[in-house]
Amino acid sequence: MAKYTGPKTRIARKFGEPIYGSDKYFDKRNYPPGFHGPSRRRRKLSEYGIQLKEKQKAKYTYGVLEKQFANMFNKAQRTKGITGEVLLQLLESRLDNVVYRLGIANTRAAARQLVNHRHITVNGRVLNIASYSVRPGDVIAVREKSKSLEVILNALAASSRSRISWLEWDNSQMTGKFISVPERSDIPENIKEQLIVELYSK
């Protein structure tokens, strides 16, 4: 499957925030990329430009490609509720994101790799589809023979994230439960979803 493999710090600098997590290079150069650095005069973005930038930020944050994102937006439109909030809920319900939120991986990219390499089970069944939509009541676990993997143990040991209200985690069993779809207030990402809705409504 196609995925973005370019420089992540450059993308984070473009949006002015470390969307991929802690980044020492971003901390040193937290201004937009470009030849002239922070002294460069930058054009004011149009309304469309602001909306497009917000969509791009959401795509890069969750590691979703353009077609996937458009399909997810269409699904959000067809679902009862506020479209922007439903869109974020769909993104948060992706298996790779849930693995990341549980602390099994340090980044969403690492979580996606764990899923793709068949280290994760859902309801006792090995699942290697990162975009799988987790439902309330689903149990997400580290596969039995993968529990001793150094990358997973290190991620769990280093995880400083407070456990999230819509997820349950049992460290001794390395299993988590998707309790409920998160409310917008429970999603920490700095994304203005209404701008994305306005963009697709044009």
N, C-alpha and C positions, 0 to 999 in steps of 0.2 A: 504494500500500500504506500502511496506517495506521502511524504511528510516533509516539513520544513527542517532543513539541516544546516542553515546558514548561521552567522554569528548572532548569538542571543543577546549579548550585551548591547550590540548596536540597535537591536529592536527595542530593548528596554529603554535605551537613551532616547529613541524616537518618541516614545510615549511619556517620557519623563518620570517613570517609576519602575522599580524592579519587578516586573510582572512574572519573571521566572523564579523569584525567590531571592535570597541573600546573594549579593554579587559585589565582590570587592572592587572590580573594575568599574562597575556602575558608580560606586561610591566616590571613586576618584574623578570620574568624568560624567557627572550627572547633568549633562546638557546635550541637546540634539547633536547627532553626528553630522559631519561636514568638514570640508577642507579648512574653513576659517574658524572653526571652533565656536566658543561662546560669544565671540565678538561679531559674528556674522549677523547681518540684518535679515530678519525673516519676514516674509509676507504674512499678513493677517489671513487666517483661514476663512473661507466662505462658510456659510451655513452647511452646505453639502459636504465640504471638506471636514468640518467638525464631526458630522454624523458618520462619514466614512471612516474617519480615524477611530471613532468609538467602536465601530464594528470590527475593524482590524485588530484593535486591542483585545476584544473579546475572543476573536479567532485565535490569536497568538497565545493568549493566556491559557485557553483550554486545549490548544493543539489541534484545532479542527480546521479542515480545509474548506475552501469556498463552497463547493457543492454540498458538502455535509452540513455546513452552517445554514445554507439556504433551505435545505430540506428540513432542518430542525426548526427554522423560523416558520415555515409553512405548517409544520405540525403544531407549533405553539399557537398559531392563528386559529387552527381548527379545534383547539382545546379550550374548554370553558375556563374563564379567568382572565386576568390582565396579561396581555400577550407578552410584554417585556419580562414580567416576573416568571411566567411559564417557561419562557425561553431559557432563563438562567437556571430554573429548576431542572429542565431537561439536560442542560450542560452539566449540572452538579450530579445528576443521576447516572452519568456515564460510568462504566465500570472502572476505567483508568482513573477517573477523578476520585471515586470512592476509595480506591486502593491508596491513593495519595492522601486523602483526608484522614484515613485510618492510621497513617504514619508508617505503613509498610514500605513506602518509598519516599525519598526526599524530594522528588520532583514529579510532575505529571509525566514527563518523558520517561523517567525511570519506571514509573508505575505502568506505563504503556508497554515497556519492554518486558516487565515481569509477566504481564497478561499474555503478551504475544508468545513468550517462551514457555507458557503452560505451567506457571508456578502458582496460579490462583484458581480457586474453585468457588463456584456459586451453588449453594444448596447441595454440596457434596459432589458436584460434577465439574470436571476441569473445563474451563472456558477460556478461549484465547481470542475473544473478540472485544477489543478495547472499547468499542462504541456501544456495547451491550447496555441496555437501559435497565438499571437495577430497580426493583420494585419493593415497596414496604414489606417487611417480613423476610426478605432474602438474607441468607447468611453467606458472608464473604470470608474466605479463609485462605491461609497459606497451605499449599499442597503438602501432605505429610512428608514426602521425601525432599521438600524444599525448605523445611523449617530450620535447617542448619546452615543455609546459605549465608555467607558473610555479609553480602550486600543488604539482605533483609534484616539480619541481626543488628547491623550497624545503623540502619535507618531507624529501627525501633528504639535503639539505645539513644540515638541523637535527637529523636523527635521531642521538640519542646512545645509542640502545639497542644493546647488544652483540648481535651476530648470534646467532640462536637455533640450538641444536644440531640441531633437527629440520627446519630450513629452510636452504637454500643461496641466496646472492644474488650475482649478477654485475652489479656497478654499471655496467660499460662497456656492457653489452647491456640493462640494466634488466630482467633476467629473474631469476626465483627458482624454486626447485624444492622441492616438498613431499616431503622425504626419507622421513619416517615419522610415524606418529601419535605425538604427544608423550606421555611418561610423566607421571604426576601431579607428580613432582618437578621437571619441566621447565615446569610451568604456574605463573607467578608470582602469579596472582590470589589474593587473600586471601578465599577462599570455603570455608566448611565444608560440603562437599557432603553429608556424612552427615545433616546437619539437614534438607536438602531431601528426601533419601530417606525420612527418618522422617515428614516432612510428608505426602508422597504416599502413604505406607503406612497412614495413618489410615483 
